[in-house]
Amino acid sequence: MFLKNIDKCLNIDDFRAAACCRAHRMVFDYIDGGADDEKTMAQNSAAFDDYELQFKVLTGVDNPDTSTTLLGEKIDVPFILSPAAGNRLFHHHGERGPVKAAEKVGTIYSLATLSSLSIEDVAAMTSGPKWFQLYVWKDRVLVKEMLDRAKAAGYKALILTVDLPIAGNRERDPRNGMTVPPKIGLKQIWHGLQAPLWVYDYLTKPEIKYANLSGAGSAVTLNEFVAEQLDASFNWDDAEWLLGEWNGPAIIKGVVRADDAVRAEKTGFNAISISNHGGRQLDTSPAPISCLEPIRDAVSDKTELIVDGGIRRGTDVLKALALGANAVSFARPYLYGLAAGGEKGAIAAVEMIADAIRRDMILMGAKSIKDIDRSFIK
Ligand SMILES: Cc1cc2nc3c(=O)[nH]c(=O)nc-3n(C[C@H](O)[C@H](O)[C@H](O)COP(=O)(O)O)c2cc1C
């Protein structure tokens, strides 16, 4: 077990290997793992191989414009950062890492409900655009309170995650005894010997907890937490109620069916994140990239589409754009960077994808994001 230098990472897989070296086993597996047999997680990336990029030649493109807009927000790259819970578990810099990475490449940061730094603390870290992701709590007063806090702190859009009525069966977590905050027993001490830097942070930095929830102190598994707190009975009527309460731009995250996409549009969502939660929920659900075209055909042009899941390369991003996405998003790439090297690692991983998009647009002969259409796909 040797620490890998993040400056030597050449691709996201290298960041993954570096994260595996630095982070505690339970933490690495929490990022890296999926549900059941992890078939969907693997397929999310593999499905990009079903498409090939037919490049154009002699287009004279030497400085492509990678900027675009999403819900009226101008962003410098055609991706945003997907929300991810508990970033201080992975590195003591916590959400600060991806916040600064988003700022560096000029894009939107999405803060998770279950973040380890608070809505307000994260807002104070950046003047860049921010969205807020919500899980639906049983306690509607808490829901309203969170919406008010997010609005007051300047989060422009709401992401409602709908693919987690209960937690998926992620077998790596109970095997490792994963809880939040981490509970340390013999197994965790044994694994901790192989992750001394993570252990040092854990012992010397403030306790890791869900910062937006008061009184969430004792160590619980994700399954226990979700079953106790989240509202699995939440339905389309409730979603309409929620949109009324928020009264601003809203994205529904975790849709894979065209009929659900149409319903989401009718309910009033402005954008749809085509996502299966990175393969962490219902295993054998389809890869988001393969759901994109049917959904694009089913909804109107004004409904924006974000593809989320398995994106590791610039070419993955460009394939999604060519198939009709307005933008993409990803979580593990920046989480591996964060776990491997804190803020610096998160920035390096996100910049790597931004650079790859620029390079691949030159190789494809695409001058701007608007230029990327179905003709590039074989
Ligand atoms: C460690 C981890 C924590 C996550 N936490 C959340 C969360 O709190 N809310 C949410 O909507 N999605 C969450 N997700 C899912 C991501 O937003 C995203 O949908 C998924 O990771 C995309 O796949 P990718 O990691 O292959 O890019 C999480 C994903 C990971 C890996």
The ligand as a MOL file (V3000), in Angstrom:
LIG
                    3D

  0  0  0     0  0            999 V3000
M  V30 BEGIN CTAB
M  V30 COUNTS 31 33 0 0 0
M  V30 BEGIN ATOM
M  V30 1 C -20.6080 8.7150 -2.0960 0
M  V30 2 C -21.8220 9.1710 -2.8230 0
M  V30 3 C -22.7960 9.8910 -2.1440 0
M  V30 4 C -23.9310 10.3230 -2.8220 0
M  V30 5 N -24.8570 11.0800 -2.1610 0
M  V30 6 C -25.9370 11.5640 -2.8300 0
M  V30 7 C -26.8590 12.4220 -2.1880 0
M  V30 8 O -26.7230 12.7410 -1.0130 0
M  V30 9 N -27.9050 12.8770 -2.9260 0
M  V30 10 C -28.0980 12.5380 -4.2410 0
M  V30 11 O -29.0580 12.9760 -4.8720 0
M  V30 12 N -27.2280 11.7190 -4.8630 0
M  V30 13 C -26.1520 11.2450 -4.2050 0
M  V30 14 N -25.2580 10.4400 -4.8490 0
M  V30 15 C -25.4740 10.1110 -6.2660 0
M  V30 16 C -24.8090 11.1480 -7.1540 0
M  V30 17 O -25.4210 12.4080 -7.0670 0
M  V30 18 C -24.8600 10.7320 -8.6280 0
M  V30 19 O -26.1830 10.5290 -9.0140 0
M  V30 20 C -24.0640 9.4690 -8.9650 0
M  V30 21 O -22.9650 9.3120 -8.1050 0
M  V30 22 C -23.6050 9.5570 -10.4140 0
M  V30 23 O -22.7860 8.5230 -10.7700 0
M  V30 24 P -21.1790 8.6570 -10.8440 0
M  V30 25 O -20.7120 8.6480 -9.4200 0
M  V30 26 O -20.8110 7.4500 -11.6170 0
M  V30 27 O -20.8620 9.9470 -11.5290 0
M  V30 28 C -24.1160 9.9990 -4.1890 0
M  V30 29 C -23.1320 9.2680 -4.8560 0
M  V30 30 C -21.9940 8.8560 -4.1950 0
M  V30 31 C -20.9450 8.0900 -4.9570 0
M  V30 END ATOM
M  V30 BEGIN BOND
M  V30 1 1 1 2
M  V30 2 1 2 3
M  V30 3 2 2 30
M  V30 4 2 3 4
M  V30 5 1 4 5
M  V30 6 1 4 28
M  V30 7 2 5 6
M  V30 8 1 6 7
M  V30 9 1 6 13
M  V30 10 2 7 8
M  V30 11 1 7 9
M  V30 12 1 9 10
M  V30 13 2 10 11
M  V30 14 1 10 12
M  V30 15 2 12 13
M  V30 16 1 13 14
M  V30 17 1 14 15
M  V30 18 1 14 28
M  V30 19 1 15 16
M  V30 20 1 16 17
M  V30 21 1 16 18
M  V30 22 1 18 19
M  V30 23 1 18 20
M  V30 24 1 20 21
M  V30 25 1 20 22
M  V30 26 1 22 23
M  V30 27 1 23 24
M  V30 28 2 24 25
M  V30 29 1 24 26
M  V30 30 1 24 27
M  V30 31 2 28 29
M  V30 32 1 29 30
M  V30 33 1 30 31
M  V30 END BOND
M  V30 END CTAB
M  END
